[in-house]
Amino acid sequence: MEGLTLSPAPQDQYPLEDWKYEVANNQTQLGYRDWVESCLERDTFDNVVDDNNQGSN
C-alpha cells in the first residue's frame, strides 16, 4: 500500500483541548462529537467555497 496517505482522524484535526476552550469561552454548547461534526461540515463547506472562488478568477 505504498503511496497511500490517510487523512488525520477527526480527533487529531479537532483536539479536545480546542473544544474545551470554546466551551469555556461560551463559543459552543455542543458536545465534543457534535462539535467535531460541525467543524468537519464547516471546513468542508469552506473548502468548496474556496475551490469555487479560485475557479472563477
MOPAC internal coordinates of N, CA, C and O (Angstrom, degrees):
PM7 1SCF
backbone

  N    0.0000 0     0.00 0     0.00 0    0    0    0
  C    1.4429 1     0.00 0     0.00 0    1    0    0
  C    1.5239 1   110.84 1     0.00 0    2    1    0
  O    1.2310 1   120.98 1  -135.26 1    3    2    1
  N    1.2778 1   115.74 1    44.74 1    3    2    1
  C    1.4548 1   119.46 1   177.73 1    5    3    2
  C    1.5193 1   110.53 1   -67.56 1    6    5    3
  O    1.2310 1   121.13 1   -32.31 1    7    6    5
  N    1.3144 1   115.45 1   147.69 1    7    6    5
  C    1.4496 1   120.52 1   177.17 1    9    7    6
  C    1.5198 1   113.60 1    81.20 1   10    9    7
  O    1.2310 1   120.07 1   177.09 1   11   10    9
  N    1.3265 1   117.48 1    -2.91 1   11   10    9
  C    1.4555 1   120.84 1  -179.93 1   13   11   10
  C    1.5198 1   108.79 1   -83.78 1   14   13   11
  O    1.2310 1   120.59 1   -58.35 1   15   14   13
  N    1.3095 1   116.48 1   121.65 1   15   14   13
  C    1.4571 1   120.25 1   176.16 1   17   15   14
  C    1.5105 1   108.36 1  -115.84 1   18   17   15
  O    1.2310 1   121.20 1   -51.03 1   19   18   17
  N    1.2953 1   115.30 1   128.97 1   19   18   17
  C    1.4562 1   121.01 1  -179.20 1   21   19   18
  C    1.5236 1   109.92 1   -96.53 1   22   21   19
  O    1.2310 1   121.34 1   -38.06 1   23   22   21
  N    1.3008 1   115.05 1   141.94 1   23   22   21
  C    1.4605 1   119.67 1   175.08 1   25   23   22
  C    1.5210 1   108.24 1   -68.79 1   26   25   23
  O    1.2310 1   120.90 1   -30.27 1   27   26   25
  N    1.3233 1   115.88 1   149.73 1   27   26   25
  C    1.4598 1   117.84 1   177.54 1   29   27   26
  C    1.5267 1   109.78 1   -64.79 1   30   29   27
  O    1.2310 1   120.93 1   -31.72 1   31   30   29
  N    1.3138 1   115.82 1   148.28 1   31   30   29
  C    1.4615 1   120.08 1   176.34 1   33   31   30
  C    1.5225 1   108.45 1   -63.84 1   34   33   31
  O    1.2310 1   120.23 1   -31.88 1   35   34   33
  N    1.3277 1   117.17 1   148.12 1   35   34   33
  C    1.4709 1   119.49 1  -178.19 1   37   35   34
  C    1.5289 1   113.53 1   -52.70 1   38   37   35
  O    1.2310 1   120.61 1   142.84 1   39   38   37
  N    1.3434 1   116.44 1   -37.16 1   39   38   37
  C    1.4602 1   118.32 1  -179.43 1   41   39   38
  C    1.5248 1   111.96 1   -68.37 1   42   41   39
  O    1.2310 1   120.29 1   157.90 1   43   42   41
  N    1.3444 1   117.05 1   -22.10 1   43   42   41
  C    1.4597 1   120.30 1   175.20 1   45   43   42
  C    1.5244 1   110.38 1   -78.91 1   46   45   43
  O    1.2310 1   120.89 1   142.40 1   47   46   45
  N    1.3185 1   115.91 1   -37.60 1   47   46   45
  C    1.4538 1   121.43 1  -178.89 1   49   47   46
  C    1.5370 1   111.20 1   -76.80 1   50   49   47
  O    1.2310 1   120.55 1   149.50 1   51   50   49
  N    1.3232 1   116.55 1   -30.50 1   51   50   49
  C    1.4717 1   122.21 1  -178.25 1   53   51   50
  C    1.5246 1   108.55 1  -127.34 1   54   53   51
  O    1.2310 1   120.38 1   -96.91 1   55   54   53
  N    1.3315 1   116.88 1    83.09 1   55   54   53
  C    1.4680 1   121.31 1  -174.31 1   57   55   54
  C    1.5303 1   113.08 1   -62.95 1   58   57   55
  O    1.2310 1   121.67 1   -31.48 1   59   58   57
  N    1.3048 1   114.41 1   148.52 1   59   58   57
  C    1.4553 1   122.00 1   177.34 1   61   59   58
  C    1.5254 1   111.14 1   -55.13 1   62   61   59
  O    1.2310 1   120.54 1   144.24 1   63   62   61
  N    1.3269 1   116.57 1   -35.76 1   63   62   61
  C    1.4625 1   120.89 1  -179.77 1   65   63   62
  C    1.5228 1   111.42 1   -62.67 1   66   65   63
  O    1.2310 1   119.98 1   143.92 1   67   66   65
  N    1.3454 1   117.64 1   -36.08 1   67   66   65
  C    1.4670 1   121.33 1   177.99 1   69   67   66
  C    1.5205 1   110.35 1   -65.91 1   70   69   67
  O    1.2310 1   120.87 1   137.62 1   71   70   69
  N    1.3308 1   115.95 1   -42.38 1   71   70   69
  C    1.4623 1   120.32 1   178.64 1   73   71   70
  C    1.5258 1   110.22 1   -63.97 1   74   73   71
  O    1.2310 1   120.64 1   135.55 1   75   74   73
  N    1.3353 1   116.38 1   -44.45 1   75   74   73
  C    1.4765 1   120.16 1   178.89 1   77   75   74
  C    1.5209 1   110.87 1   -59.68 1   78   77   75
  O    1.2310 1   120.09 1   140.04 1   79   78   77
  N    1.3238 1   117.42 1   -39.96 1   79   78   77
  C    1.4650 1   121.82 1   178.25 1   81   79   78
  C    1.5275 1   110.20 1   -61.26 1   82   81   79
  O    1.2310 1   120.74 1   133.77 1   83   82   81
  N    1.3349 1   116.19 1   -46.23 1   83   82   81
  C    1.4596 1   119.47 1  -179.45 1   85   83   82
  C    1.5227 1   111.38 1   -65.60 1   86   85   83
  O    1.2310 1   119.82 1   141.83 1   87   86   85
  N    1.3255 1   117.94 1   -38.17 1   87   86   85
  C    1.4635 1   121.25 1   177.33 1   89   87   86
  C    1.5293 1   109.55 1   -64.03 1   90   89   87
  O    1.2310 1   120.21 1   133.37 1   91   90   89
  N    1.3253 1   117.20 1   -46.63 1   91   90   89
  C    1.4631 1   121.41 1  -178.05 1   93   91   90
  C    1.5208 1   112.37 1   -63.02 1   94   93   91
  O    1.2310 1   120.45 1   152.27 1   95   94   93
  N    1.3346 1   116.74 1   -27.73 1   95   94   93
  C    1.4618 1   121.67 1  -178.89 1   97   95   94
  C    1.5289 1   112.89 1  -102.42 1   98   97   95
  O    1.2310 1   121.31 1  -161.35 1   99   98   97
  N    1.3456 1   115.10 1    18.65 1   99   98   97
  C    1.4695 1   121.81 1   178.50 1  101   99   98
  C    1.5243 1   113.06 1    53.60 1  102  101   99
  O    1.2310 1   120.29 1  -145.08 1  103  102  101
  N    1.3360 1   117.04 1    34.92 1  103  102  101
  C    1.4630 1   121.23 1   177.94 1  105  103  102
  C    1.5229 1   111.09 1   -94.11 1  106  105  103
  O    1.2310 1   120.05 1   168.22 1  107  106  105
  N    1.3385 1   117.51 1   -11.78 1  107  106  105
  C    1.4587 1   122.11 1   175.09 1  109  107  106
  C    1.5168 1   109.24 1  -154.22 1  110  109  107
  O    1.2310 1   121.71 1   -29.56 1  111  110  109
  N    1.3200 1   114.33 1   150.44 1  111  110  109
  C    1.4604 1   121.18 1   172.80 1  113  111  110
  C    1.5238 1   109.78 1  -117.74 1  114  113  111
  O    1.2310 1   120.93 1  -173.63 1  115  114  113
  N    1.3278 1   115.83 1     6.37 1  115  114  113
  C    1.4558 1   121.28 1  -179.05 1  117  115  114
  C    1.5203 1   110.76 1   -76.05 1  118  117  115
  O    1.2310 1   120.87 1   -29.42 1  119  118  117
  N    1.3212 1   115.95 1   150.58 1  119  118  117
  C    1.4564 1   120.81 1   168.93 1  121  119  118
  C    1.5158 1   108.57 1   -69.26 1  122  121  119
  O    1.2310 1   120.42 1   -13.23 1  123  122  121
  N    1.3329 1   116.81 1   166.77 1  123  122  121
  C    1.4623 1   120.10 1  -174.48 1  125  123  122
  C    1.5223 1   112.61 1   -58.12 1  126  125  123
  O    1.2310 1   119.55 1   131.97 1  127  126  125
  N    1.3284 1   118.47 1   -48.03 1  127  126  125
  C    1.4762 1   120.84 1  -177.65 1  129  127  126
  C    1.5201 1   111.36 1   -63.01 1  130  129  127
  O    1.2310 1   120.57 1   137.68 1  131  130  129
  N    1.3274 1   116.51 1   -42.32 1  131  130  129
  C    1.4666 1   119.72 1   178.10 1  133  131  130
  C    1.5208 1   111.10 1   -65.97 1  134  133  131
  O    1.2310 1   120.57 1   143.40 1  135  134  133
  N    1.3282 1   116.52 1   -36.60 1  135  134  133
  C    1.4665 1   121.33 1   178.48 1  137  135  134
  C    1.5261 1   110.31 1   -64.33 1  138  137  135
  O    1.2310 1   120.35 1   136.21 1  139  138  137
  N    1.3407 1   116.94 1   -43.79 1  139  138  137
  C    1.4634 1   121.20 1   178.31 1  141  139  138
  C    1.5225 1   109.59 1   -61.39 1  142  141  139
  O    1.2310 1   120.17 1   135.09 1  143  142  141
  N    1.3283 1   117.29 1   -44.91 1  143  142  141
  C    1.4651 1   120.84 1   178.88 1  145  143  142
  C    1.5321 1   110.38 1   -60.85 1  146  145  143
  O    1.2310 1   120.63 1   138.32 1  147  146  145
  N    1.3202 1   116.41 1   -41.68 1  147  146  145
  C    1.4677 1   121.10 1   178.27 1  149  147  146
  C    1.5289 1   111.09 1   -63.28 1  150  149  147
  O    1.2310 1   120.49 1   137.84 1  151  150  149
  N    1.3093 1   116.68 1   -42.16 1  151  150  149
  C    1.4688 1   121.05 1   178.30 1  153  151  150
  C    1.5214 1   111.17 1   -63.69 1  154  153  151
  O    1.2310 1   120.49 1   137.62 1  155  154  153
  N    1.3307 1   116.68 1   -42.38 1  155  154  153
  C    1.4587 1   120.64 1   178.72 1  157  155  154
  C    1.5246 1   110.81 1   -61.70 1  158  157  155
  O    1.2310 1   120.46 1   135.44 1  159  158  157
  N    1.3278 1   116.73 1   -44.56 1  159  158  157
  C    1.4656 1   120.67 1   178.64 1  161  159  158
  C    1.5245 1   110.82 1   -62.67 1  162  161  159
  O    1.2310 1   120.85 1   135.31 1  163  162  161
  N    1.3354 1   115.97 1   -44.69 1  163  162  161
  C    1.4679 1   120.67 1  -179.98 1  165  163  162
  C    1.5166 1   111.03 1   -61.48 1  166  165  163
  O    1.2310 1   120.39 1   133.23 1  167  166  165
  N    1.3152 1   116.86 1   -46.77 1  167  166  165
  C    1.4590 1   120.27 1  -176.74 1  169  167  166
  C    1.5282 1   111.44 1   -70.06 1  170  169  167
  O    1.2310 1   120.04 1   145.25 1  171  170  169
  N    1.3199 1   117.52 1   -34.75 1  171  170  169
  C    1.4579 1   120.96 1   175.96 1  173  171  170
  C    1.5168 1   109.76 1   -64.34 1  174  173  171
  O    1.2310 1   120.33 1   134.83 1  175  174  173
  N    1.3287 1   116.97 1   -45.17 1  175  174  173
  C    1.4630 1   121.57 1   178.88 1  177  175  174
  C    1.5312 1   110.16 1   -62.15 1  178  177  175
  O    1.2310 1   120.46 1   135.08 1  179  178  177
  N    1.3420 1   116.73 1   -44.92 1  179  178  177
  C    1.4669 1   120.51 1   179.50 1  181  179  178
  C    1.5202 1   111.26 1   -59.60 1  182  181  179
  O    1.2310 1   119.99 1   140.16 1  183  182  181
  N    1.3296 1   117.63 1   -39.84 1  183  182  181
  C    1.4667 1   121.38 1   179.28 1  185  183  182
  C    1.5151 1   111.23 1   -66.05 1  186  185  183
  O    1.2310 1   120.12 1   140.43 1  187  186  185
  N    1.3308 1   117.37 1   -39.57 1  187  186  185
  C    1.4620 1   120.95 1   178.90 1  189  187  186
  C    1.5193 1   109.79 1   -65.31 1  190  189  187
  O    1.2310 1   120.36 1   135.58 1  191  190  189
  N    1.3221 1   116.92 1   -44.42 1  191  190  189
  C    1.4669 1   121.32 1   179.12 1  193  191  190
  C    1.5218 1   109.97 1   -62.57 1  194  193  191
  O    1.2310 1   119.88 1   135.13 1  195  194  193
  N    1.3344 1   117.83 1   -44.87 1  195  194  193
  C    1.4651 1   121.37 1   178.62 1  197  195  194
  C    1.5238 1   110.97 1   -60.33 1  198  197  195
  O    1.2310 1   120.39 1   136.07 1  199  198  197
  N    1.3331 1   116.86 1   -43.93 1  199  198  197
  C    1.4626 1   120.59 1   179.45 1  201  199  198
  C    1.5226 1   110.78 1   -62.34 1  202  201  199
  O    1.2310 1   120.00 1   138.45 1  203  202  201
  N    1.3216 1   117.60 1   -41.55 1  203  202  201
  C    1.4647 1   121.26 1   179.44 1  205  203  202
  C    1.5143 1   110.84 1   -67.11 1  206  205  203
  O    1.2310 1   119.54 1   140.72 1  207  206  205
  N    1.3181 1   118.48 1   -39.28 1  207  206  205
  C    1.4588 1   121.41 1   179.38 1  209  207  206
  C    1.5198 1   111.65 1   -67.21 1  210  209  207
  O    1.2310 1   119.80 1   143.55 1  211  210  209
  N    1.3189 1   117.99 1   -36.45 1  211  210  209
  C    1.4572 1   120.58 1   179.13 1  213  211  210
  C    1.5172 1   111.21 1   -69.81 1  214  213  211
  O    1.2310 1   120.15 1   147.84 1  215  214  213
  N    1.3225 1   117.32 1   -32.16 1  215  214  213
  C    1.4496 1   121.24 1  -178.99 1  217  215  214
  C    1.5230 1   112.82 1   -75.27 1  218  217  215
  O    1.2310 1   119.98 1   162.38 1  219  218  217
  N    1.3387 1   117.65 1   -17.62 1  219  218  217
  C    1.4572 1   119.95 1  -176.74 1  221  219  218
  C    1.5223 1   113.01 1   -96.07 1  222  221  219
  O    1.2310 1   120.35 1  -177.25 1  223  222  221
  N    1.3256 1   116.94 1     2.75 1  223  222  221
  C    1.4768 1   119.76 1   179.86 1  225  223  222
  C    1.4932 1   111.76 1   -85.07 1  226  225  223
  O    1.2310 1   120.10 1   180.00 1  227  226  225

